[in-house]
Amino acid sequence: MAEKPTQRQAPFPNTFLIGVQKAGTTTLNDWLSQHPQIYCYNSLKDIPLFVKFPHPQQLNKRLLLETPAYNDQQVVLHSAVNYIFYPQLLQQIVQKQPQAKLILILRNPVARAISSYFYFTNMLRENRDIETALLYQPRNNFEITRDNNDFTYIEHGFYYQQVKTCLQYFSAQQLLVLDYDELKNQPQELLQKVFRFAGVDENFTPNFEAKNVTGELKSKFLQQNIIKKSSARKWVVDHFIDPWLPVNKRKLLKNKLFEFNISKQKPVAETTAVSEESLKKVRAHLKELYLRDAAQLDELIGTNFYAKWFGQTVISNQ
């Protein structure tokens, strides 16, 4: 009996962009994917590989669908903002790629939480008012679900615990922590850090267009019926798209529709009915929650985020 042919092995990621949510990961992923020495699984952006594809053969089969094909690039990148949020995903990475390099972008956690709320409101995922959505007591130990990905606004900003957990699995030399403000204001300098960390040519300059900007929807109909999960979208996919468009190209098409349907000239905060009083209350609540976490983070990794984000000097307990 003839043996079954062995399935070709797709290149497994050796570098991971692990978070955080609403801190420029889509933009950075796009910039990195343009580098000729970096191969990026763009159609799998923000899909935790080990959740969507729990079996190795299933994962390998999906990775092989990526286009363009792998061309011996030395860095193989996968980006998903929730890798840092769920310890079980970090465990999966270290089991499968113990020498992996990890990239993490951090943003002022107060601004990040509010930006995330506006983003999901604009994407028609969130329908609560801002006080209901953000004035709550945070929880711990989440199962991996879509709602826990999206609506844990406060918990995503507790960076100290997330980084501390990450460093239980990886060495400090394997983790590059970046500043969101530098990505916005000094992108070339930030990219040189990343390229140096990844071991690729530092002189490469990509197209610096920002991606996944939180702006006003051009068409709510498009968002509700084509992009957002719905019965109408499923019908279109089943009857017209599945027969001729592979899943990897479908994901890229969806991403392009997202970009097309968002106006970057109209920030969403200007088009969402939120009073200044509510914003002030939310900011004060979030700041109180994050002060200690930011100070602990600085102590853990030698950064200066506390003063930068909150304009205060840490008072020593000694």
C-alpha positions, 0 to 999 in steps of 0.5 A, a space after each residue: 500500500 502506497 504511503 500518503 504523501 507528507 504534508 508540506 510544512 508551512 514556516 511557523 512564526 518566529 516573531 510575534 506582535 502580541 498587543 496591545 489592543 488599540 495601540 497601533 498594532 495593525 499599523 505596525 504589522 502593515 509596516 513590518 510586512 512591507 520589509 523584504 526580510 519579513 514574512 507576515 501572515 496578514 490574513 491571520 492578523 488578530 486571530 490567535 493561531 492556537 485557538 482557531 486551529 488547535 490541531 497542528 495539521 489544521 494549523 499547518 494547512 491554514 498557514 500554507 494558504 497564505 499568499 504571497 508564498 513564503 520566500 525564505 524570509 528570515 523573520 516570520 511574523 504573526 500579530 494578534 493583540 490578545 496574545 498578551 491578554 491571555 496567559 494560555 496563549 503565551 503558554 502556547 507560543 512558548 511550547 511551540 516556539 520557545 526562542 520566539 521574539 515578542 513585540 509589544 506596543 503600550 499606550 496610555 491605558 486611560 486613552 486606550 480604554 476610551 479609544 477601544 470603547 469608541 471603536 467598538 461603538 463605531 463598529 456597531 459592537 457596543 451599544 451601551 453608554 460610556 459610563 455603563 461600559 467603563 465604570 465597573 470593577 475589573 475582573 480576572 481570569 477570562 476564558 477566550 471569547 469574543 466578548 472577553 476580547 472586546 468588552 474588557 476595556 479596563 482589564 486590557 490596560 493592566 500592563 504590569 500583570 500582563 508583562 510580568 506573566 509574559 516574562 515568566 515564559 520568556 526572557 527580557 531579551 526576547 521582549 521588545 516594549 514599544 511606546 504608542 506615542 513614538 509610533 505616532 510621532 517618530 515612526 522611523 525611529 521606532 521601526 529602526 528599534 524593531 528592525 534591530 531587534 528582529 535582526 533585519 536591515 534597519 535602513 528600510 522605509 515602508 509606506 507610513 500610512 496608518 491603519 485601523 484608525 477609529 474614524 466615522 463610518 461612511 456606511 452603516 449599511 455596509 458595516 451591518 450587512 457585509 462586514 459585521 457578522 450577520 445572517 445577510 453576510 453569511 448568505 453572501 459568503 455561502 452563495 457568492 464568495 466561498 465558491 471562488 474566493 479562498 479564506 485567506 483572500 476573503 480575510 484580506 478583502 474584509 480588512 480592505 472593506 473595513 479600511 474603505 468604510 472608515 473616514 480618517 478625516 472624522 475622528 469618531 469621538 467627534 461624532 459620538 454623543 458623549 458628554 464632557 462630564 461623562 468623559 471626565 468621570 470615566 477618565 478619573 475612574 480609569 486613572 485611579 485604577 491604573 496608577 499603581 499598575 503603571 508604577 509597578 510596570 516601570 519598576 519591572 522593565 525600567 520604563 518611565 510610563 507613569 510620569 509620561 502618562 499621568 504627569 506625576 512622580 512616583 512616591 517611594 514607600 521607603 
